[in-house]
């Protein structure tokens, strides 16, 4: 059985393929819990709106700013800690925080208390993905990393499946308060399991490199990233694309309920199928194809090129989702749009991990997520809500349809441009990262 080994404090650290498999599987489960707790709000928005008489702009604040602002701003300092201290401990604490905050959403008495509970979810989840990506980069060598990260990103579609199904049916059978409690509380057990069973590897294990143990300061790390053109364009591309994709994830259940008069349970089931089938195939295929293209062509520019191709391929299907009058057609188109949209996650993460260096891996993930979440999660749902309110006088109940269509198509084209610009600098920036 193939092994990877390195030395920590004079003691050998050895891992096998079975251990790699367990680590990756556990991190996927953690991601599913995180994504479920983050996105269950979207299937519950209409019920919350009816109970509290919120406007679409207020719902946009709950779906975006409440979570995204704190998730983004805390992600960088937490990731810097992950590059210096024990990543497993950080992840375990993070799980406990966001799980408790999700359950507390069910106790909200109005806008402020629900907003603050969502802030707590954002604070907790800031400590999850960057340390997890750093762990994967130490467990899996560069030539297998995009595929491994593609498997890791299965948590996105699977989290949608759990969130939409659980949230939709719990809301229909009980109410939205019960839904928050049921999806939040089990995470406390997962936090304990993670702390007890996930092993912390030495930095550079997968490359079999020595690690000096010196972590650059956070300001120095940010300056390093900003000095690399590819590390400027890649986060901007992800952030711009995310304005549309995160907004769609938050608003699609409300759109289908309003446009077609469907129940939350039925919408949750259809959304779970669309995101689970389309997204699941997408994240696996995207990382696999990008790795294969880069190896075959001996050209790492195929990582950002493939991201641009995937996102542009999704745009026509997204147009069908918002322009058809038939719900079945819309859901079928959503499967295809989600498939292509999720394909870029593995390649963009893998190339950024390669650009970062050993002691910047968690921070490069957080740097990317900082821009993505500050701009897309924070701005996207709110902008759609505001545009929908603005379109209301002209389009009536179709205002949300046209708000989503406008934002999704514009951001898809814009982000593809930045991925293409990043490709122009990737080879030079990778060579500089390896030399340093």
DRENLUMMI-628747 format. One record per residue (C-alpha): residue number from 0; x, y, z; residue in one letter. Coordinates in Angstrom, 3 decimals. Layout:
BEGIN
(NUM (X Y Z) A)
...
This chain:
BEGIN
(0 (0.000 0.000 0.000) X)
(1 (1.460 3.376 -0.990) X)
(2 (2.482 5.658 1.843) X)
(3 (3.583 9.236 2.412) X)
(4 (6.006 9.983 5.208) X)
(5 (7.772 12.923 6.775) X)
(6 (9.130 13.875 10.157) X)
(7 (7.597 15.997 12.907) X)
(8 (9.836 16.834 15.860) X)
(9 (12.011 13.806 15.176) X)
(10 (9.040 11.447 14.936) X)
(11 (8.011 9.937 11.611) X)
(12 (4.504 10.675 10.319) X)
(13 (3.253 8.049 7.897) X)
(14 (-0.069 7.974 6.102) X)
(15 (-1.597 5.388 3.772) X)
(16 (-4.199 5.563 1.030) X)
(17 (-6.826 4.327 3.473) X)
(18 (-5.937 7.127 5.884) X)
(19 (-6.070 9.634 3.034) X)
(20 (-9.500 8.299 2.143) X)
(21 (-10.754 8.690 5.709) X)
(22 (-9.415 12.232 5.991) X)
(23 (-11.024 13.257 2.709) X)
(24 (-14.332 11.572 3.586) X)
(25 (-14.484 13.238 7.004) X)
(26 (-13.690 16.644 5.515) X)
(27 (-16.471 16.133 2.964) X)
(28 (-18.902 15.337 5.795) X)
(29 (-17.774 18.453 7.670) X)
(30 (-18.312 20.476 4.510) X)
(31 (-21.800 19.013 4.067) X)
(32 (-22.735 20.069 7.605) X)
(33 (-21.317 23.549 6.974) X)
(34 (-23.053 24.000 3.633) X)
(35 (-26.329 22.677 5.001) X)
(36 (-26.274 25.085 7.945) X)
(37 (-25.257 27.950 5.670) X)
(38 (-27.923 27.396 3.016) X)
(39 (-30.918 25.924 4.844) X)
(40 (-32.085 29.514 5.302) X)
(41 (-32.871 29.812 1.591) X)
(42 (-35.609 27.138 1.599) X)
(43 (-37.079 28.732 4.742) X)
(44 (-37.088 32.347 3.532) X)
(45 (-40.695 32.427 2.358) X)
(46 (-41.996 31.037 5.665) X)
(47 (-39.843 33.485 7.631) X)
(48 (-41.057 36.351 5.416) X)
(49 (-44.671 35.462 6.064) X)
(50 (-44.165 35.158 9.839) X)
(51 (-42.291 38.446 10.224) X)
(52 (-43.528 40.370 7.141) X)
(53 (-39.966 41.036 5.911) X)
(54 (-39.221 42.774 2.589) X)
(55 (-37.025 41.172 -0.088) X)
(56 (-34.245 43.590 0.870) X)
(57 (-34.376 42.366 4.485) X)
(58 (-34.328 38.753 3.285) X)
(59 (-31.309 39.626 1.144) X)
(60 (-29.518 40.996 4.214) X)
(61 (-30.226 37.786 6.123) X)
(62 (-29.168 35.582 3.218) X)
(63 (-26.042 37.558 2.377) X)
(64 (-24.571 40.274 4.580) X)
(65 (-25.356 38.657 7.951) X)
(66 (-23.360 35.580 7.014) X)
(67 (-20.931 36.797 4.362) X)
(68 (-19.457 39.882 6.029) X)
(69 (-18.233 38.111 9.157) X)
(70 (-17.358 34.905 7.325) X)
(71 (-15.117 36.873 4.986) X)
(72 (-13.424 39.210 7.463) X)
(73 (-12.666 36.543 10.085) X)
(74 (-11.504 34.024 7.492) X)
(75 (-8.094 35.664 6.964) X)
(76 (-6.917 35.816 10.608) X)
(77 (-8.281 32.330 11.306) X)
(78 (-6.491 30.975 8.230) X)
(79 (-3.240 32.644 9.318) X)
(80 (-3.615 30.753 12.605) X)
(81 (-4.210 27.549 10.627) X)
(82 (-0.894 28.033 8.819) X)
(83 (0.820 28.393 12.196) X)
(84 (-1.124 26.215 14.659) X)
(85 (-3.060 22.943 14.771) X)
(86 (-5.637 22.899 11.976) X)
(87 (-7.681 20.039 13.406) X)
(88 (-8.348 21.946 16.647) X)
(89 (-9.434 25.032 14.713) X)
(90 (-11.837 23.045 12.550) X)
(91 (-13.359 21.306 15.580) X)
(92 (-14.028 24.572 17.407) X)
(93 (-15.461 26.099 14.230) X)
(94 (-17.944 23.222 13.786) X)
(95 (-19.222 23.659 17.335) X)
(96 (-19.736 27.422 16.902) X)
(97 (-21.644 27.345 13.606) X)
(98 (-23.779 24.367 14.682) X)
(99 (-24.905 26.080 17.879) X)
(100 (-25.602 29.332 15.999) X)
(101 (-27.728 27.506 13.409) X)
(102 (-29.869 25.989 16.149) X)
(103 (-30.247 29.440 17.729) X)
(104 (-31.765 30.751 14.466) X)
(105 (-34.858 28.782 15.408) X)
(106 (-35.265 30.885 18.556) X)
(107 (-35.295 34.221 16.694) X)
(108 (-37.964 36.741 17.697) X)
(109 (-37.466 39.187 14.823) X)
(110 (-35.025 40.581 12.290) X)
(111 (-32.250 41.560 14.728) X)
(112 (-32.084 38.253 16.591) X)
(113 (-32.175 36.247 13.366) X)
(114 (-29.511 38.510 11.857) X)
(115 (-27.238 38.003 14.891) X)
(116 (-27.705 34.229 14.813) X)
(117 (-26.730 34.214 11.130) X)
(118 (-23.666 36.269 12.058) X)
(119 (-22.737 33.457 14.449) X)
(120 (-23.008 30.913 11.631) X)
(121 (-20.659 33.060 9.550) X)
(122 (-18.160 33.393 12.401) X)
(123 (-18.041 29.628 12.918) X)
(124 (-17.773 28.684 9.264) X)
(125 (-14.839 31.071 8.793) X)
(126 (-12.702 28.410 10.481) X)
(127 (-13.665 25.462 8.296) X)
(128 (-12.758 25.534 4.608) X)
(129 (-9.268 27.167 4.570) X)
(130 (-7.760 24.759 7.156) X)
(131 (-9.481 21.842 5.393) X)
(132 (-7.983 22.787 2.021) X)
(133 (-4.569 23.101 3.667) X)
(134 (-4.909 19.612 5.172) X)
(135 (-5.844 18.124 1.788) X)
(136 (-2.822 19.776 0.181) X)
(137 (-0.556 18.072 2.727) X)
(138 (-2.241 14.677 2.340) X)
(139 (-2.430 14.648 -1.495) X)
(140 (0.450 15.344 -3.945) X)
(141 (0.151 18.089 -6.598) X)
(142 (-0.658 15.731 -9.474) X)
(143 (-3.710 14.363 -7.597) X)
(144 (-4.688 17.550 -5.797) X)
(145 (-7.307 19.011 -8.167) X)
(146 (-9.212 15.707 -8.207) X)
(147 (-8.934 15.383 -4.404) X)
(148 (-10.187 18.935 -3.992) X)
(149 (-12.936 18.155 -6.501) X)
(150 (-14.025 15.278 -4.255) X)
(151 (-13.809 17.607 -1.252) X)
(152 (-16.078 20.084 -3.011) X)
(153 (-18.745 17.391 -3.256) X)
(154 (-19.840 18.939 0.012) X)
(155 (-21.348 21.820 -1.971) X)
(156 (-23.944 19.820 -3.958) X)
(157 (-24.438 17.300 -1.159) X)
(158 (-24.916 20.141 1.319) X)
(159 (-27.553 21.579 -0.969) X)
(160 (-29.252 18.167 -1.108) X)
(161 (-29.394 17.840 2.685) X)
(162 (-30.292 21.492 3.241) X)
(163 (-33.045 21.642 0.650) X)
(164 (-34.553 18.264 1.531) X)
(165 (-34.318 18.590 5.303) X)
(166 (-35.255 22.250 5.383) X)
(167 (-38.094 21.937 2.890) X)
(168 (-39.798 18.948 4.486) X)
(169 (-39.158 19.907 8.114) X)
(170 (-40.651 23.299 7.329) X)
(171 (-43.682 21.709 5.681) X)
(172 (-44.244 19.039 8.354) X)
(173 (-43.362 21.203 11.375) X)
(174 (-42.075 24.768 10.895) X)
(175 (-38.918 26.711 10.102) X)
(176 (-37.854 26.871 13.761) X)
(177 (-37.746 23.077 14.048) X)
(178 (-35.797 22.913 10.775) X)
(179 (-32.997 25.108 12.160) X)
(180 (-32.722 23.033 15.348) X)
(181 (-32.676 19.670 13.572) X)
(182 (-29.947 20.610 11.084) X)
(183 (-27.834 22.514 13.639) X)
(184 (-27.541 20.405 16.773) X)
(185 (-25.947 17.209 15.280) X)
(186 (-22.896 19.283 14.369) X)
(187 (-21.848 19.329 18.017) X)
(188 (-21.237 15.563 17.839) X)
(189 (-19.303 15.995 14.593) X)
(190 (-17.019 18.519 16.291) X)
(191 (-16.056 15.917 18.904) X)
(192 (-15.509 13.188 16.281) X)
(193 (-13.238 15.489 14.272) X)
(194 (-11.079 16.391 17.240) X)
(195 (-10.678 12.749 18.277) X)
(196 (-10.026 11.061 14.917) X)
(197 (-8.484 13.552 12.460) X)
(198 (-4.665 13.557 12.481) X)
(199 (-2.622 16.720 11.890) X)
(200 (0.081 16.047 9.211) X)
(201 (3.396 17.878 8.889) X)
(202 (3.538 20.753 6.412) X)
(203 (4.848 19.584 3.041) X)
(204 (4.026 15.905 3.608) X)
(205 (2.626 15.349 0.112) X)
(206 (5.622 16.971 -1.619) X)
(207 (8.039 15.265 0.816) X)
(208 (9.532 18.669 1.514) X)
(209 (11.122 19.909 4.681) X)
(210 (9.315 22.708 6.476) X)
(211 (11.212 25.464 8.235) X)
(212 (8.223 26.113 10.475) X)
(213 (8.410 29.846 9.743) X)
(214 (5.036 31.366 8.939) X)
(215 (5.079 34.754 7.179) X)
(216 (3.125 37.515 8.872) X)
(217 (-0.420 38.081 7.649) X)
(218 (0.382 41.499 6.082) X)
(219 (3.448 40.002 4.353) X)
(220 (1.350 37.127 3.045) X)
(221 (-1.308 39.493 1.668) X)
(222 (1.397 41.572 -0.029) X)
(223 (2.805 38.377 -1.547) X)
(224 (-0.591 37.431 -2.958) X)
(225 (-1.306 40.878 -4.309) X)
(226 (2.092 40.980 -6.029) X)
(227 (1.136 37.927 -8.129) X)
(228 (-1.206 38.879 -11.005) X)
(229 (-2.785 35.415 -11.125) X)
(230 (-3.563 35.615 -7.410) X)
(231 (-5.362 38.887 -8.042) X)
(232 (-7.455 37.705 -10.971) X)
(233 (-8.446 34.274 -9.601) X)
(234 (-10.188 35.573 -6.443) X)
(235 (-11.805 38.379 -8.441) X)
(236 (-13.093 35.836 -10.949) X)
(237 (-14.529 33.662 -8.181) X)
(238 (-16.033 36.649 -6.373) X)
(239 (-17.730 38.068 -9.461) X)
(240 (-19.072 34.673 -10.483) X)
(241 (-20.270 34.118 -6.928) X)
(242 (-22.436 37.245 -6.970) X)
(243 (-24.755 35.404 -9.345) X)
(244 (-24.287 31.847 -8.108) X)
(245 (-24.700 32.588 -4.390) X)
(246 (-27.652 34.851 -5.087) X)
(247 (-29.271 32.070 -7.129) X)
(248 (-28.696 29.548 -4.342) X)
(249 (-30.421 31.841 -1.849) X)
(250 (-33.283 33.033 -4.058) X)
(251 (-34.137 30.057 -6.297) X)
(252 (-36.477 28.381 -3.767) X)
(253 (-38.419 31.646 -3.384) X)
(254 (-38.425 32.064 -7.163) X)
(255 (-39.929 28.611 -7.760) X)
(256 (-42.491 29.054 -4.985) X)
(257 (-43.593 32.454 -6.294) X)
(258 (-43.395 31.737 -10.031) X)
(259 (-44.992 28.290 -10.044) X)
(260 (-46.911 28.099 -6.747) X)
(261 (-45.031 25.017 -5.516) X)
(262 (-44.810 23.887 -1.869) X)
(263 (-41.544 24.164 0.093) X)
(264 (-41.303 20.361 0.314) X)
(265 (-41.622 19.873 -3.432) X)
(266 (-39.215 22.703 -4.206) X)
(267 (-36.728 21.337 -1.686) X)
(268 (-36.870 17.906 -3.327) X)
(269 (-36.424 19.258 -6.856) X)
(270 (-33.630 21.588 -5.777) X)
(271 (-31.868 18.727 -3.991) X)
(272 (-31.981 16.641 -7.174) X)
(273 (-30.783 19.534 -9.344) X)
(274 (-27.907 20.557 -7.089) X)
(275 (-27.039 17.027 -5.976) X)
(276 (-26.996 15.431 -9.434) X)
(277 (-25.708 18.368 -11.435) X)
(278 (-23.342 19.699 -8.787) X)
(279 (-22.019 16.284 -7.786) X)
(280 (-21.096 15.320 -11.330) X)
(281 (-19.723 18.808 -11.934) X)
(282 (-17.239 19.012 -9.074) X)
(283 (-15.851 15.536 -9.825) X)
(284 (-15.647 16.026 -13.580) X)
(285 (-14.214 19.534 -13.349) X)
(286 (-11.194 18.577 -11.238) X)
(287 (-10.568 15.356 -13.175) X)
(288 (-10.680 17.041 -16.591) X)
(289 (-8.513 19.956 -15.507) X)
(290 (-5.837 17.616 -14.083) X)
(291 (-5.935 15.536 -17.273) X)
(292 (-5.694 18.551 -19.590) X)
(293 (-2.853 20.126 -17.619) X)
(294 (-0.864 16.860 -17.624) X)
(295 (-1.530 16.044 -21.282) X)
(296 (-0.643 19.536 -22.488) X)
(297 (2.095 20.048 -19.873) X)
(298 (0.548 23.464 -19.367) X)
(299 (-0.906 24.570 -16.035) X)
(300 (-2.733 27.420 -17.719) X)
(301 (-5.467 24.870 -18.418) X)
(302 (-6.611 25.208 -14.811) X)
(303 (-7.870 28.804 -15.191) X)
(304 (-8.780 28.262 -18.857) X)
(305 (-11.012 25.347 -17.903) X)
(306 (-12.719 27.488 -15.238) X)
(307 (-13.640 30.099 -17.848) X)
(308 (-14.951 27.441 -20.243) X)
(309 (-17.084 25.773 -17.571) X)
(310 (-18.723 29.016 -16.440) X)
(311 (-19.509 30.207 -19.964) X)
(312 (-21.023 26.811 -20.784) X)
(313 (-23.441 27.204 -17.848) X)
(314 (-24.832 30.589 -18.952) X)
(315 (-27.277 29.428 -21.684) X)
(316 (-28.846 26.876 -19.346) X)
(317 (-29.194 29.533 -16.653) X)
(318 (-31.068 31.673 -19.151) X)
(319 (-33.573 28.857 -19.711) X)
(320 (-34.123 28.502 -15.941) X)
(321 (-35.392 32.065 -15.679) X)
(322 (-37.180 32.450 -19.022) X)
(323 (-39.276 29.293 -19.284) X)
(324 (-42.849 29.200 -18.040) X)
(325 (-42.695 25.446 -17.369) X)
(326 (-41.308 24.354 -13.962) X)
(327 (-40.137 20.965 -15.270) X)
(328 (-38.090 22.623 -18.016) X)
(329 (-36.654 25.043 -15.488) X)
(330 (-35.528 22.242 -13.185) X)
(331 (-33.949 20.243 -16.032) X)
(332 (-32.067 23.350 -17.176) X)
(333 (-31.003 23.962 -13.567) X)
(334 (-29.367 20.510 -13.437) X)
(335 (-27.234 21.369 -16.484) X)
(336 (-26.458 24.907 -15.301) X)
(337 (-25.403 23.628 -11.872) X)
(338 (-23.219 20.912 -13.403) X)
(339 (-21.140 23.403 -15.373) X)
(340 (-21.167 26.027 -12.614) X)
(341 (-19.681 23.638 -10.029) X)
(342 (-16.972 22.291 -12.340) X)
(343 (-14.582 25.170 -11.685) X)
(344 (-14.291 24.604 -7.904) X)
(345 (-11.577 21.905 -7.956) X)
(346 (-9.325 23.539 -10.585) X)
(347 (-9.363 27.037 -9.077) X)
(348 (-8.624 25.704 -5.587) X)
(349 (-5.830 23.433 -6.786) X)
(350 (-4.011 26.115 -8.752) X)
(351 (-4.226 28.579 -5.869) X)
(352 (-2.813 26.007 -3.444) X)
(353 (0.101 25.534 -5.837) X)
(354 (0.661 29.287 -6.039) X)
(355 (0.686 29.720 -2.260) X)
(356 (3.666 27.754 -0.899) X)
(357 (3.735 25.510 2.180) X)
(358 (3.039 28.067 4.911) X)
(359 (0.496 30.137 3.007) X)
(360 (-1.995 27.441 2.029) X)
(361 (-4.752 28.127 4.524) X)
(362 (-4.351 31.877 4.053) X)
(363 (-4.509 31.637 0.248) X)
(364 (-7.770 29.722 0.619) X)
(365 (-9.073 32.381 3.006) X)
(366 (-7.804 35.187 0.754) X)
(367 (-9.860 33.691 -2.054) X)
(368 (-12.872 33.133 0.201) X)
(369 (-12.504 36.632 1.674) X)
(370 (-13.114 38.269 -1.688) X)
(371 (-15.649 35.664 -2.805) X)
(372 (-17.752 35.914 0.334) X)
(373 (-17.344 39.616 1.005) X)
(374 (-18.438 40.401 -2.535) X)
(375 (-20.642 37.500 -3.588) X)
(376 (-22.224 36.183 -0.401) X)
(377 (-22.450 39.632 1.105) X)
(378 (-23.566 41.497 -2.015) X)
(379 (-25.249 38.968 -4.325) X)
(380 (-28.428 38.078 -2.384) X)
(381 (-28.888 41.705 -1.296) X)
(382 (-28.464 43.073 -4.827) X)
(383 (-30.990 40.595 -6.208) X)
(384 (-33.433 41.513 -3.441) X)
(385 (-33.012 45.237 -4.135) X)
(386 (-33.313 44.779 -7.917) X)
(387 (-36.401 42.625 -7.378) X)
(388 (-37.971 45.341 -5.217) X)
(389 (-37.076 47.907 -7.923) X)
(390 (-38.557 45.741 -10.694) X)
(391 (-41.714 45.082 -8.683) X)
(392 (-43.713 48.016 -10.065) X)
(393 (-42.980 46.967 -13.654) X)
(394 (-42.938 43.160 -13.541) X)
(395 (-45.036 42.339 -10.463) X)
(396 (-44.567 38.744 -9.333) X)
(397 (-41.971 38.225 -12.103) X)
(398 (-39.625 40.824 -10.619) X)
(399 (-37.474 38.168 -8.933) X)
(400 (-37.255 36.193 -12.205) X)
(401 (-35.721 39.112 -14.124) X)
(402 (-33.498 40.228 -11.257) X)
(403 (-31.908 36.768 -11.122) X)
(404 (-31.570 36.533 -14.904) X)
(405 (-29.779 39.881 -15.134) X)
(406 (-27.327 39.263 -12.298) X)
(407 (-26.450 35.662 -13.227) X)
(408 (-25.690 36.305 -16.905) X)
(409 (-23.669 39.480 -16.357) X)
(410 (-21.508 37.983 -13.612) X)
(411 (-20.847 34.783 -15.578) X)
(412 (-19.378 36.658 -18.553) X)
(413 (-17.409 39.048 -16.351) X)
(414 (-15.808 36.295 -14.249) X)
(415 (-14.716 34.341 -17.349) X)
(416 (-12.690 37.375 -18.428) X)
(417 (-10.748 37.348 -15.131) X)
(418 (-10.052 33.606 -15.369) X)
(419 (-8.623 34.177 -18.849) X)
(420 (-6.475 37.053 -17.554) X)
(421 (-5.190 34.853 -14.710) X)
(422 (-4.075 32.215 -17.227) X)
(423 (-1.679 34.735 -18.790) X)
(424 (0.378 34.858 -15.565) X)
(425 (-0.006 31.390 -14.021) X)
(426 (3.208 29.780 -15.294) X)
(427 (5.390 32.700 -14.210) X)
(428 (3.720 32.958 -10.811) X)
(429 (3.980 29.190 -10.191) X)
(430 (7.681 29.264 -10.986) X)
(431 (8.161 32.131 -8.520) X)
(432 (6.207 30.286 -5.823) X)
(433 (8.304 27.137 -6.254) X)
(434 (11.523 29.124 -6.192) X)
(435 (10.531 30.818 -2.930) X)
